[in-house]
Amino acid sequence: MLYWFFVKGFGWIARRRMGPTVHGLENIPREGGAIIAANHLAVIDDALIPITCPRMVHFMGKAEYFEGKGIKGKFKKWWFTSVGVFPVDRSGGNKSLGALEHAREIIEDGHLFGIHIEGTRSPDGRLYKGHTGVARLALETGCPIVPTALIGSDKLQPIGTTIPKKGRTQVIYGKPIHVERKAADEITHDDLRGLTDRLTAEIQKLSGQEYVPEYAQKVKAQLKAQKEAVQAAAEGQSGADGKTAD
């Protein structure tokens, strides 16, 4: 695996460009499985954590990264696999269970697993409702969760941009949340929602973001629908104007 080759060999380039200030490294367990649970503002978040964390962090990546065809597709699959990323089908339900099972194995083998609790990037810089997958992993394995705040990455890489601007960011690793291990059939919805909300609140305290009690995916879908409606209305008006001119 080429994880440390890229982090050590090229991490200095990312650090110079993103200028991360790091707090709370003492809160990351020196050994054993744990979850690094963070907010999500930009694509470069998945570089900020590896270049600031003293231990290797395994991440999920959307399945499309691993399904490309041709030389480019094979290269992307090799790249993500080499740096500790494994695929997840983000459509949810049973299709996501395989990825969660793999994440559980990573934790039980004594490694760090990184996850963005919102499930997608924030559309506007605010902190959105967390998904319960991280809580289930913690309860089933009994591992600690390290609430992690990423700050400023959206200013360097706004949505729609590829190459980040040069600037400053912050990564804050909070005090671990310790949980007692439970059998899968003993874990209730209230257990999952309660732990997830507690984790989200800790991240909000660290990041200072405004909290929105909605899933980011739902808000993104609403924004997309509104944009499409405006475009359709504009096209309809344009067509009407054209007929009038005729």
C-alpha positions as CSV (number, residue, x, y, z in Angstrom):
1,M,0.0,0.0,0.0
2,L,1.3,3.4,-1.0
3,Y,-0.4,5.5,1.6
4,W,2.7,6.6,3.5
5,F,4.6,7.1,0.3
6,F,2.0,9.7,-0.8
7,V,1.5,11.3,2.6
8,K,5.2,11.6,3.4
9,G,6.4,12.2,-0.2
10,F,3.8,14.6,-1.4
11,G,2.1,15.7,1.8
12,W,4.4,18.8,2.1
13,I,2.9,20.1,-1.1
14,A,-0.6,19.9,0.3
15,R,0.4,21.4,3.6
16,R,2.0,24.4,1.9
17,R,-1.1,25.0,-0.2
18,M,-3.7,24.3,2.4
19,G,-1.8,25.6,5.5
20,P,-3.4,23.4,8.1
21,T,-3.2,24.3,11.8
22,V,-3.8,21.2,13.9
23,H,-5.2,20.9,17.4
24,G,-5.9,17.9,19.6
25,L,-3.5,15.3,18.2
26,E,-3.3,14.0,21.8
27,N,-6.9,12.9,21.4
28,I,-6.2,10.4,18.7
29,P,-5.6,6.9,20.2
30,R,-2.0,5.8,19.8
31,E,-3.1,2.3,19.0
32,G,-6.2,0.2,18.5
33,G,-9.3,0.8,16.4
34,A,-11.1,4.1,16.4
35,I,-13.3,6.2,14.2
36,I,-12.3,9.7,13.0
37,A,-15.7,11.3,12.5
38,A,-15.7,14.7,10.7
39,N,-17.8,17.3,9.0
40,H,-17.5,17.7,5.3
41,L,-16.9,20.9,3.4
42,A,-14.8,20.1,0.4
43,V,-13.1,17.3,-1.6
44,I,-9.8,18.3,0.0
45,D,-11.1,17.3,3.4
46,D,-9.9,13.7,2.5
47,A,-6.4,15.1,2.2
48,L,-6.5,17.3,5.3
49,I,-7.1,14.4,7.6
50,P,-4.3,12.1,6.3
51,I,-1.6,14.9,6.3
52,T,-2.4,15.9,9.8
53,C,-3.1,12.5,11.5
54,P,-0.1,10.6,12.8
55,R,-1.8,7.2,12.0
56,M,-3.1,5.9,8.7
57,V,-6.8,6.5,8.2
58,H,-9.0,4.3,6.0
59,F,-11.8,6.0,4.1
60,M,-14.8,5.0,2.1
61,G,-15.1,6.3,-1.5
62,K,-18.1,6.4,-3.8
63,A,-18.3,3.2,-5.9
64,E,-18.0,5.2,-9.2
65,Y,-14.3,5.8,-8.4
66,F,-13.7,2.0,-8.8
67,E,-15.9,1.3,-11.8
68,G,-14.3,3.3,-14.5
69,K,-13.3,1.7,-17.8
70,G,-10.1,1.8,-19.8
71,I,-6.7,3.0,-18.6
72,K,-8.1,6.0,-16.7
73,G,-10.6,3.9,-14.9
74,K,-8.0,1.3,-13.9
75,F,-5.6,4.0,-12.7
76,K,-8.3,5.6,-10.5
77,K,-9.1,2.2,-9.0
78,W,-5.4,1.5,-8.3
79,W,-4.9,5.0,-6.9
80,F,-7.8,4.9,-4.4
81,T,-7.0,1.3,-3.3
82,S,-3.4,2.2,-2.8
83,V,-4.2,5.1,-0.4
84,G,-6.6,3.1,1.7
85,V,-9.9,4.0,0.2
86,F,-12.6,1.3,-0.4
87,P,-15.8,1.5,-2.4
88,V,-19.3,2.2,-1.0
89,D,-22.6,2.3,-2.9
90,R,-24.2,5.6,-1.6
91,S,-27.7,4.6,-2.6
92,G,-28.1,3.3,0.9
93,G,-29.9,0.2,2.2
94,N,-28.5,-3.2,1.7
95,K,-26.1,-1.9,-1.0
96,S,-24.2,0.0,1.7
97,L,-24.0,-2.8,4.2
98,G,-20.9,-4.4,2.5
99,A,-18.9,-1.2,3.0
100,L,-20.0,-0.9,6.6
101,E,-18.9,-4.5,7.2
102,H,-15.5,-3.8,5.7
103,A,-15.2,-0.7,7.9
104,R,-16.0,-2.9,11.0
105,E,-13.2,-5.3,10.0
106,I,-10.8,-2.4,9.7
107,I,-11.7,-1.1,13.2
108,E,-11.5,-4.6,14.8
109,D,-8.1,-5.1,13.2
110,G,-6.9,-2.1,15.2
111,H,-6.9,0.6,12.5
112,L,-8.4,4.0,12.2
113,F,-11.5,4.5,10.0
114,G,-12.4,8.0,8.8
115,I,-16.0,9.0,7.9
116,H,-17.9,12.2,7.2
117,I,-21.1,11.9,9.2
118,E,-23.2,14.1,6.9
119,G,-22.6,11.6,4.0
120,T,-21.9,14.3,1.5
121,R,-20.4,17.8,1.3
122,S,-22.3,20.6,2.9
123,P,-24.0,22.7,0.2
124,D,-23.5,26.0,2.1
125,G,-20.9,25.6,4.8
126,R,-23.5,24.7,7.5
127,L,-23.4,21.4,9.5
128,Y,-26.2,19.0,8.6
129,K,-27.8,16.1,10.3
130,G,-25.6,13.1,10.8
131,H,-26.2,9.6,9.5
132,T,-26.3,6.8,12.0
133,G,-23.8,4.5,10.3
134,V,-20.9,5.7,12.5
135,A,-22.9,5.1,15.7
136,R,-23.6,1.6,14.6
137,L,-20.0,0.9,13.9
138,A,-18.9,2.3,17.3
139,L,-21.6,0.4,19.2
140,E,-20.9,-2.9,17.4
141,T,-17.1,-2.7,18.0
142,G,-17.0,-0.7,21.2
143,C,-14.3,1.6,19.7
144,P,-14.0,5.3,20.6
145,I,-15.1,8.0,18.2
146,V,-12.9,11.1,17.7
147,P,-15.1,14.1,16.7
148,T,-13.2,16.1,14.2
149,A,-13.8,19.6,12.8
150,L,-12.5,20.7,9.4
151,I,-12.5,24.5,9.1
152,G,-11.8,26.7,6.0
153,S,-11.5,24.0,3.3
154,D,-14.7,25.3,1.6
155,K,-13.1,28.7,1.2
156,L,-10.1,27.1,-0.6
157,Q,-12.2,24.8,-2.7
158,P,-15.7,26.1,-3.2
159,I,-18.2,23.7,-4.8
160,G,-17.6,23.4,-8.5
161,T,-13.9,24.0,-8.4
162,T,-11.2,21.3,-8.9
163,I,-7.9,22.9,-7.9
164,P,-7.9,24.5,-4.4
165,K,-6.7,28.0,-3.8
166,K,-3.8,28.6,-1.4
167,G,-4.8,29.5,2.1
168,R,-5.3,28.5,5.7
169,T,-7.3,25.7,7.2
170,Q,-7.8,24.1,10.6
171,V,-8.2,20.5,11.7
172,I,-9.4,20.0,15.3
173,Y,-9.5,16.5,16.8
174,G,-11.8,16.6,19.8
175,K,-11.8,14.4,22.9
176,P,-12.9,10.8,22.2
177,I,-16.4,9.7,22.8
178,H,-16.2,6.3,24.5
179,V,-19.1,3.8,24.1
180,E,-19.9,0.3,25.4
181,R,-20.0,-2.5,22.9
182,K,-23.4,-4.0,22.2
183,A,-24.6,-7.0,20.3
184,A,-26.1,-6.0,17.0
185,D,-29.6,-7.2,17.9
186,E,-29.6,-5.2,21.1
187,I,-28.9,-1.8,19.4
188,T,-32.0,0.3,19.2
189,H,-32.9,3.2,16.9
190,D,-32.8,5.5,19.9
191,D,-29.2,4.3,20.7
192,L,-28.1,5.1,17.1
193,R,-29.9,8.5,16.9
194,G,-28.8,9.5,20.4
195,L,-25.1,8.8,19.8
196,T,-25.2,10.3,16.4
197,D,-26.8,13.5,17.7
198,R,-24.2,13.7,20.5
199,L,-21.4,13.3,18.0
200,T,-22.8,15.9,15.7
201,A,-23.1,18.4,18.7
202,E,-19.5,17.8,19.6
203,I,-18.4,18.5,16.0
204,Q,-20.6,21.6,15.9
205,K,-18.9,22.9,19.1
206,L,-15.5,22.4,17.5
207,S,-16.3,23.8,14.1
208,G,-18.6,26.7,15.2
209,Q,-20.9,25.9,12.2
210,E,-24.6,26.7,12.2
211,Y,-26.5,23.4,12.6
212,V,-29.3,22.3,10.3
213,P,-31.6,19.4,11.4
214,E,-32.0,18.1,7.9
215,Y,-29.9,15.6,5.8
216,A,-27.6,17.4,3.4
217,Q,-28.7,15.1,0.6
218,K,-32.3,16.2,1.0
219,V,-31.4,19.9,0.9
220,K,-29.2,19.3,-2.2
221,A,-32.0,17.6,-4.0
222,Q,-34.3,20.5,-3.1
223,L,-31.8,23.0,-4.4
224,K,-31.3,21.0,-7.6
225,A,-35.1,20.9,-8.2
226,Q,-35.4,24.6,-7.6
227,K,-32.6,25.3,-10.1
228,E,-34.2,23.1,-12.7
229,A,-37.6,24.7,-12.2
230,V,-36.1,28.2,-12.7
231,Q,-34.3,27.0,-15.8
232,A,-37.5,25.5,-17.2
233,A,-39.4,28.6,-16.5
234,A,-36.7,30.7,-18.2
235,E,-36.7,28.5,-21.2
236,G,-40.5,28.6,-21.4
237,Q,-40.5,32.4,-21.2
238,S,-37.9,32.5,-23.9
239,G,-40.0,30.3,-26.1
240,A,-43.1,32.5,-25.5
241,D,-41.2,35.7,-26.3
242,G,-40.0,34.1,-29.5
243,K,-43.5,33.3,-30.6
244,T,-44.7,36.8,-29.7
245,A,-41.9,38.3,-31.8
246,D,-43.0,36.1,-34.8
